[in-house]
Amino acid sequence: MLLAAVVFSITLRPNHLVRNFHLTLKANWYLTVLTLLSIPGAVYARFVLALPSSYFTQSFMLLAFFAVYFVLLRVPDVYWRQVQSWLVSTFVFVTMLATIDVFRNVVLIGSKSQPNTILILLMGFVLFFYVTSKWPRFLLLTFLGMLIFFTFKNTAVIAFITIVVGFYLFPKKSLRKVSIYNIIGFTFAAGVVATGALIGYWLLQTQFAGFSTGNTTFRMIIYQYRFEQFLASPFYGQLFTGETVYTFKSLFNSATVPTHSDWLDILAQGGLLGMFLFVGVFLRTSFLMIKTRHITIPNDIRSAAIASWVLVSLSAFIIMSLFNSILNTPEIALIFWFMLAFGHRVARFSAANRLRHQVIVSSPVG
């Protein structure tokens, strides 16, 4: 994607190049500031301090959003619908690979699926839900529920129920108004989430002990260590110069393990400032997708589906990344930031379409 951004930069006229850069940096200023904040410290930690593991990979993967968005801006609006279809097909293919990986883990290896695979699986099926008709949606959702069970991950069950709640709050073809029934329904769904989490946890710890790694205490040690790092510098953290793993030198034969929480990682590395920017990325994107749904549902159901997909997939990411390290895997980080950039490009296309429509309607005939 970086190479594509460079190639497209060469093909643009100077005024268009400056405009594209301006629009890309403006698309999400939270992410822009977070990237500018994290990359210098990550480079310093990686090449000067020579830490065994730093925020280096995650910081540079933040650039994926800007590279992808810059390339997508290069696509003229007249060709955008076709490119949009190609991108959706690509995500469908990736989801099929993730599905195969879940079965491979259970049948051939007899192990739990990785959080990265589960996130792709959830994102893919959310997309299917919004681009297919009623009965295929129901069958796919049932199939996804079965797959999620066979991943043997507590957080996967919670994330699955969360996206079902998302489907209820953001239907495919209508703008559901907030009412007392929505509040009651959401409260009931929240209770189902909590109950499902408890049942899933009990199943994993008792009925399927062979698939449980018994690392609850292990994680608590990591979380405590990282939180103490945050308390040592609560405002700006370690400015992304610290390690993103904890090395258990005496207890676990110097084993190096991830933090098991992207959010805690951000909190320890960037402090409250970094967390404010990180949360801002998701709030800004969520608001933009909700606004895009309102614009596009009456006249462009395809763009509305993409906006809904991004919106509900964000909830799955939030759940998975609270208890797992997702963004330190370059391939998954690229897919995730690609999804966000895709959503922002759809939002821009929809806003431009609405503006053109208003101009045509307001123009005098003849």
Summary of the structure (lengths in Angstrom):
residues: 366
radius of gyration: 21.7
end to end distance: 46.0
largest distance: 82.9
contacts: 1181
relative contact order: 0.13
helix: 77%
strand: 3%
